């Protein structure tokens, strides 16, 4: 029996998740929703969204927003957008104690990255 894959995307909230459900672990996989039988599969993108960073750091989304506002976490703010993207490799360097530098490109946006 094959695993069922659910992709949940909420563009209004800027979140996405991919959930794999093992049909062997539930009675009727066609009528069950992903719950404790499901496990998260990493996204193929090198970027994480705010909710994914909050889960990784085990803190609230609000705390991640505050860290980005204070430029205390590596992130990229796209020009003309309020969305922040986080690179996994930069987060790992930051978690290992790297200092941060802020770059403001001519076209707008902001990049806070490890030195």
C-alpha positions as CSV (number, residue, x, y, z in Angstrom):
1,X,0.0,0.0,0.0
2,X,1.3,3.5,-0.9
3,X,1.7,6.4,1.5
4,X,-0.7,9.3,1.0
5,X,0.9,12.7,0.6
6,X,-0.9,15.9,1.6
7,X,0.4,19.3,0.7
8,X,-1.2,22.1,2.7
9,X,-0.5,25.6,1.5
10,X,-2.0,28.7,3.1
11,X,-0.8,31.8,1.0
12,X,-2.6,34.2,3.2
13,X,-0.6,33.1,6.2
14,X,2.6,32.4,4.3
15,X,2.8,28.8,5.4
16,X,3.1,25.4,3.7
17,X,3.6,21.9,4.9
18,X,3.9,18.5,3.3
19,X,2.5,15.6,5.4
20,X,2.9,11.9,4.6
21,X,0.3,9.6,6.0
22,X,1.1,5.9,6.4
23,X,-2.1,4.0,5.6
24,X,-1.0,1.0,7.7
25,X,-1.2,3.1,10.8
26,X,-4.8,4.1,10.5
27,X,-8.1,2.3,10.0
28,X,-9.4,4.0,6.8
29,X,-6.8,6.3,5.2
30,X,-9.2,7.6,2.6
31,X,-11.3,9.2,5.3
32,X,-8.7,10.1,7.9
33,X,-7.0,13.4,8.2
34,X,-3.3,13.8,9.0
35,X,-2.8,13.6,12.7
36,X,-0.5,11.7,15.0
37,X,0.0,9.0,12.3
38,X,1.5,11.6,10.0
39,X,5.0,13.0,10.0
40,X,6.4,16.1,8.3
41,X,8.7,15.8,5.3
42,X,11.2,18.6,4.7
43,X,10.4,21.0,2.0
44,X,12.8,20.8,-1.1
45,X,13.3,24.6,-1.0
46,X,16.4,26.0,0.7
47,X,14.2,28.7,2.2
48,X,12.0,28.4,5.3
49,X,9.0,30.5,6.2
50,X,8.4,32.2,9.5
51,X,6.2,29.4,10.9
52,X,8.9,26.8,9.9
53,X,11.6,28.8,11.7
54,X,9.4,29.1,14.8
55,X,9.0,25.3,14.8
56,X,12.7,24.8,14.4
57,X,13.6,27.2,17.2
58,X,10.7,26.0,19.4
59,X,9.3,29.5,19.8
60,X,6.3,31.5,18.7
61,X,5.9,33.1,15.3
62,X,5.7,36.4,17.1
63,X,9.2,35.8,18.6
64,X,10.6,35.2,15.1
65,X,8.9,38.4,13.8
66,X,10.5,40.3,16.7
67,X,14.0,38.8,15.9
68,X,13.7,39.8,12.3
69,X,12.6,43.4,13.3
70,X,15.6,43.7,15.5
71,X,17.9,42.1,12.9
72,X,19.0,39.4,15.3
73,X,18.3,36.4,13.0
74,X,19.4,35.9,9.4
75,X,16.7,36.5,6.9
76,X,15.8,38.0,3.6
77,X,13.0,40.5,3.1
78,X,11.9,40.7,-0.5
79,X,11.6,44.1,-2.2
80,X,8.0,45.4,-2.0
81,X,6.9,42.6,0.3
82,X,6.5,42.0,4.0
83,X,7.4,38.3,3.6
84,X,10.6,37.1,5.2
85,X,12.5,34.1,3.9
86,X,15.1,32.2,5.9
87,X,18.0,30.1,4.5
88,X,18.7,26.9,6.4
89,X,22.5,27.2,6.0
90,X,22.4,30.8,7.4
91,X,20.3,29.7,10.3
92,X,22.8,26.9,11.1
93,X,25.7,29.4,11.0
94,X,23.8,31.8,13.3
95,X,23.0,28.9,15.7
96,X,26.7,28.2,15.8
97,X,27.4,31.8,16.9
98,X,28.2,33.7,13.7
99,X,27.8,37.4,13.8
100,X,25.3,39.1,11.5
101,X,25.6,41.8,8.9
102,X,22.8,43.8,7.3
103,X,22.8,44.5,3.5
104,X,20.2,46.8,2.0
105,X,20.2,46.4,-1.8
106,X,19.5,49.3,-4.1
107,X,16.2,47.8,-5.4
108,X,14.8,47.5,-1.9
109,X,14.4,44.7,0.6
110,X,16.9,43.7,3.2
111,X,19.3,40.8,3.7
112,X,20.6,39.9,7.2
113,X,23.2,37.2,6.9
114,X,26.1,35.8,8.8
115,X,29.5,37.4,8.2
